[in-house]
Every structure is written in structure tokens, then in C-alpha cells.
Amino acid sequence: MNKHIQTITRIISACLLLTVSLLAALSLASCSRLAGSSADSAPFPLSTPEGQGMDSQDLVDLLDFIEKGQYNLHSLLVLRNGDLVLEVYYPPFSAQDKQIHVSTSRGFISALVGILLDEGLIQSVDEKVLAFFPGTGIENLDGRKEKITLLDLLNMTSGLQADHLQMTESADWAQFALNQPMINDPGKSFDYNCGNTHLLSAIIQKTTGRTAFDYAQEKLFRPLGVQDVYWGSDLSGFTTGGTGLMLTPRDMAKFGLLYLNRGEWDGKQIVQAEWVVASLQKNSKGYTYQ
């Protein structure tokens, strides 16, 4: 690890060990600036670790562990009780840099499906997937494929064969995913399949008449105060549900805090609490919704 990172880490470690409240508050702001961000613009209240019932030494040990292991971290944020107690950026990254989210993009798709359900745009997660694609010529069609539900997509138990690379090279990702042969009965076997999430993104668009990204702007990002965000689409115009979301680390932390608070943000219910609870329950395959 280069000397610049080591210097930042040592300074942050020293800041965290200060116990006088005023000095600690000032030192945390200093750490934030040294890490390439501005404490004044932080979307969370700042606090010392001890102020939130934590031990500074534990965070120092964590930073030392990261430094010794030379892990390829871009950033590290720790929140406790909604307060920011640690914020570190590793050069050349800063708080203003959007980070690309791959699998974590899927959690946002899951939240949007929950919002669809709350708004009555879908009636149940037991609705059949093919019903959202009427008139579509689907290859390898059989009785098992006709039984795939929204819940199966959420749980990654659709039974569809997964081929992420070929899907992303195709002109129509949703059509490609639908055309894949069945390798198991729906709901029987877990298979990590990006096509499942992309189908959910397509269903969001077919249900709302808007891309999943546009729908997320209104229902998730703006309510959370997220302004600097990007989410790509495939050649057919469907948001790439299973990958490609770009957010700053602070904005990603907002989404995590939203779920910790069971879908509530700033006194408003963004995602229904029942959906948050259900989506975080592990199924028989040990997997949550996306």
C-alpha cells in the first residue's frame, strides 16, 4: 500500500482514538477532508464511535486489517444508529465518485417490484412471468416455463438456464433470457442468473410504461435525495437490472439505511415494511430476494 494511503489511515486512526468530544468532532471532519470529501456535505449526522456505543479501537483494527491485507477497497463507510462514524476513501477515489454496482443493483430492482405491488400495478408475486410478455415468440416453451412466477425470478429459482455473457452480447436481453431452456422446475433449484433480474426490469417497464431507472428516479432516488446516479440499458431500452447501477458510496449507504429502517426515510414510507421484511428472509435455498 502506498505511503499516501498509509498516511491517511494513520491520521484517521489517530482521529478515532481522540476521546475529548470537541476534539473528536473536529478530527472526524479533518479525516473526512483528508479522505477526499467534505464533512459539511455529508448526508448523515457525524458522530464519534463512542458517541454511538462503539469502540474506536475496533475501527482502528479494521483499518489496520485492510491495510495489511492490501484489499482493493475504493471506500469504506460505517454508520451506527444513522450517524456516520467512519468514512474513508482510498486514492484516487473520493466521495464524489460514483462506483459501479454489479450484483447490488439487483436489490434496487427488488425494491421497485415491492413498490409495484404496493401501488397495485401487480397483484401478487405469484403472477406468471410469461403473462407480461404476450405475443412474444418464446423458444423452448414448455409447461415448466409457463409456471415461472415473479417470486421465482426474485428468488433466482426460475429454472431457466443462465448464460450472462451471451445475454449481454445479444440484441435483446429479455428475449434471450426468455428463450433459454429450462434446466429445472421453477422454485426447485437456486441458480444465480442475471437474466432473472433483467426480466424483472423488463416487467417493471411493461407495467409502468417507464424504464426501471426512470421509475426508480421517482420512487427511490429522489425521495432519498440521490441526484448523481446512472443506470444503463440494453439495446432494447430496458434498464440493465442485474448490473450497471452507478452511485456514490454515500448514496449507497442511504439505501442500506432505508432497509435497516424497514423502508422508511425521513418520516415517509418509501418501500412497504412488509416487503422489506419478506425480501430479507432467506428462502429454502438460503437466498433473499435478489
C-alpha positions in Angstrom: 0.0 0.0 0.0 1.5 3.4 -1.0 2.6 5.9 1.6 -0.3 8.3 0.9 -2.9 5.6 1.9 -0.8 4.7 4.9 -0.7 8.3 6.0 -4.4 8.8 5.6 -5.0 5.6 7.6 -2.7 6.6 10.4 -4.3 10.0 10.6 -7.8 8.5 10.7 -6.6 6.0 13.3 -5.3 8.9 15.4 -8.6 10.8 15.0 -10.7 7.9 16.1 -8.7 7.5 19.3 -9.3 11.0 20.5 -11.7 10.9 23.4 -12.5 14.5 24.1 -15.8 15.2 22.4 -14.9 18.5 20.8 -11.6 17.3 19.5 -13.1 14.2 18.3 -15.7 16.1 16.3 -13.1 18.3 14.7 -10.8 15.4 14.0 -13.6 13.4 12.2 -14.2 16.4 10.0 -10.5 16.6 9.3 -10.4 12.9 8.5 -13.3 13.3 6.0 -11.4 16.1 4.2 -8.2 14.1 4.1 -10.1 11.2 2.7 -11.2 13.4 -0.3 -14.6 14.5 0.8 -16.3 17.3 2.7 -17.8 16.7 6.1 -20.2 19.7 5.5 -21.9 17.9 2.6 -22.3 14.5 4.4 -25.9 13.4 4.2 -25.7 11.8 7.7 -25.0 13.3 11.1 -21.4 12.9 12.1 -20.5 11.2 15.4 -17.6 9.7 17.3 -17.7 5.9 17.5 -18.0 6.2 21.3 -21.0 8.5 20.9 -22.8 5.6 19.2 -21.7 2.9 21.7 -18.8 1.7 19.6 -15.1 1.2 20.5 -12.8 3.3 18.3 -10.1 0.7 18.6 -12.3 -1.8 16.8 -12.4 0.6 13.8 -8.7 1.2 14.0 -8.2 -2.6 14.0 -10.4 -2.8 10.9 -8.4 -0.2 9.1 -5.2 -2.0 10.0 -6.6 -5.3 8.8 -7.5 -3.6 5.4 -4.0 -2.0 5.2 -2.1 -5.2 5.9 -4.3 -7.3 3.6 -3.9 -4.8 0.7 -7.5 -5.2 -0.3 -8.7 -3.3 -3.3 -11.1 -1.1 -1.5 -12.3 2.2 -3.0 -14.2 3.4 0.0 -15.4 2.4 3.5 -18.3 3.9 5.4 -19.6 2.9 8.8 -22.9 4.1 10.1 -24.3 3.4 13.6 -27.8 4.5 14.6 -27.9 6.6 11.4 -24.8 8.5 12.3 -21.6 8.4 10.2 -18.7 7.3 12.4 -16.1 6.4 9.8 -15.7 7.5 6.2 -12.5 6.6 4.2 -11.7 6.9 0.5 -8.6 5.3 -1.0 -6.9 7.3 -3.7 -7.7 8.1 -6.4 -11.4 7.8 -5.3 -13.4 10.5 -3.4 -16.8 10.9 -2.0 -18.0 12.5 -5.3 -17.0 9.5 -7.4 -19.8 7.2 -8.5 -19.0 3.5 -8.1 -20.4 0.8 -10.4 -22.6 -1.7 -8.7 -22.9 -5.1 -10.2 -24.9 -7.6 -8.2 -26.0 -5.0 -5.7 -28.0 -3.4 -8.5 -30.5 -6.2 -8.1 -31.5 -5.1 -4.6 -32.9 -1.9 -6.2 -34.9 -3.9 -8.7 -36.3 -6.0 -5.8 -37.4 -2.7 -4.0 -39.1 -1.5 -7.2 -41.1 -4.7 -7.5 -42.2 -4.2 -3.9 -43.3 -0.7 -4.8 -45.2 -2.0 -7.9 -47.0 -4.4 -5.6 -47.9 -1.6 -3.1 -49.2 0.6 -5.9 -51.4 -2.2 -7.2 -49.6 -2.4 -10.6 -49.0 -6.1 -9.9 -51.3 -8.1 -7.8 -49.0 -10.8 -6.4 -45.5 -12.2 -6.7 -47.3 -15.4 -7.7 -48.2 -13.8 -11.1 -46.8 -15.8 -14.1 -43.9 -14.2 -15.8 -45.0 -15.0 -19.4 -48.2 -13.1 -18.9 -46.1 -9.9 -19.0 -44.8 -10.8 -22.5 -47.9 -11.5 -24.6 -47.4 -12.2 -28.3 -43.7 -12.8 -27.8 -42.3 -15.8 -29.7 -40.5 -17.7 -27.0 -38.2 -20.6 -27.8 -38.0 -23.8 -25.8 -41.6 -23.2 -24.5 -43.0 -25.9 -22.2 -45.2 -26.4 -19.2 -42.4 -25.7 -16.8 -41.6 -22.3 -18.3 -45.2 -21.3 -18.3 -45.2 -21.8 -14.5 -42.4 -19.4 -13.7 -43.6 -16.6 -11.3 -42.3 -13.3 -10.2 -41.3 -14.9 -6.9 -39.2 -17.4 -8.8 -37.3 -14.6 -10.5 -36.8 -12.8 -7.2 -35.5 -16.0 -5.6 -33.3 -16.9 -8.5 -35.2 -20.2 -8.8 -36.7 -19.7 -12.2 -35.2 -22.9 -13.6 -34.0 -21.0 -16.7 -30.5 -21.8 -18.0 -28.1 -18.9 -17.2 -25.7 -17.5 -19.8 -24.8 -14.0 -18.7 -22.1 -13.4 -21.3 -24.1 -14.4 -24.3 -27.1 -12.5 -23.0 -25.1 -9.2 -22.8 -23.9 -9.8 -26.3 -27.4 -10.3 -27.6 -29.6 -7.5 -29.1 -32.5 -8.2 -26.7 -31.5 -9.4 -23.3 -35.0 -10.1 -22.1 -35.9 -12.1 -25.2 -32.6 -14.0 -24.8 -33.4 -14.8 -21.1 -36.9 -16.0 -22.0 -35.6 -18.2 -24.8 -33.3 -20.2 -22.6 -34.1 -23.8 -22.0 -35.4 -25.0 -18.6 -32.8 -26.9 -16.6 -35.1 -27.4 -13.6 -38.7 -26.9 -12.4 -39.4 -23.4 -11.2 -38.9 -22.9 -7.5 -36.9 -26.1 -7.1 -33.3 -25.1 -7.6 -31.3 -22.0 -7.0 -29.2 -20.7 -9.9 -27.6 -17.3 -9.9 -28.9 -15.9 -13.1 -28.6 -12.3 -14.2 -31.4 -12.9 -16.7 -33.9 -13.3 -13.9 -33.2 -9.7 -12.7 -33.3 -8.4 -16.3 -36.7 -9.9 -16.8 -37.9 -8.1 -13.7 -36.6 -4.9 -15.1 -38.4 -5.5 -18.3 -41.6 -6.3 -16.3 -41.3 -3.0 -14.4 -41.1 -1.2 -17.8 -44.0 -3.1 -19.3 -46.1 -2.5 -16.2 -45.4 1.2 -15.7 -44.6 2.3 -19.3 -41.3 3.7 -18.0 -37.8 2.2 -17.7 -36.9 0.8 -14.3 -34.3 3.6 -14.0 -36.9 6.3 -14.6 -39.3 4.6 -12.2 -36.5 4.4 -9.6 -35.8 8.1 -10.0 -39.3 9.0 -8.9 -39.9 6.2 -6.3 -36.4 5.7 -4.8 -33.7 8.1 -5.8 -35.4 11.5 -5.4 -37.1 10.5 -2.1 -33.7 9.5 -0.8 -32.1 12.7 -2.0 -29.9 10.9 -4.6 -29.1 13.2 -7.5 -25.9 11.9 -9.1 -26.9 8.5 -10.4 -26.6 6.5 -13.6 -28.1 3.2 -14.7 -27.5 1.9 -18.2 -29.9 0.0 -20.6 -29.6 -2.8 -23.2 -30.1 -2.2 -26.9 -33.9 -2.7 -26.5 -34.1 0.1 -24.0 -34.6 -2.0 -20.8 -32.6 -0.9 -17.8 -29.9 -3.4 -17.1 -31.5 -4.6 -13.9 -28.8 -7.1 -12.8 -25.8 -4.7 -13.2 -24.6 -1.3 -14.2 -26.1 1.0 -11.5 -23.6 3.8 -10.5 -24.0 5.6 -7.2 -21.7 7.3 -4.8 -20.8 5.4 -1.6 -22.9 7.8 0.5 -25.9 7.3 -1.7 -25.5 3.5 -1.5 -25.4 3.9 2.3 -28.7 5.6 2.1 -30.3 2.6 0.5 -28.8 0.3 3.2 -30.2 2.6 5.9 -33.6 2.6 4.2 -33.7 -1.1 4.6 -32.4 -1.0 8.1 -35.4 1.3 8.8 -37.8 -1.1 7.2 -38.4 1.1 4.1 -38.9 4.4 5.9 -36.9 7.5 5.1 -37.3 10.9 6.7 -40.7 10.0 8.1 -42.0 8.7 4.8 -42.6 5.1 3.9 -40.7 4.6 0.6 -40.9 0.8 0.5 -43.5 -1.1 2.5 -42.1 -2.6 5.7 -43.8 -5.9 4.9 -41.9 -6.1 1.6 -38.6 -5.3 3.3 -39.1 -8.0 5.9 -40.2 -10.5 3.4 -37.4 -9.7 0.9 -34.7 -10.2 3.6 -35.9 -13.6 4.7 -33.8 -16.4 3.4 -35.6 -19.0 1.3 -35.1 -22.7 1.5 -32.0 -22.2 -0.8 -30.5 -19.7 1.6 -31.1 -16.7 -0.7 -33.1 -13.5 -0.2 -35.0 -11.5 -2.9 -32.2 -10.7 -5.3 
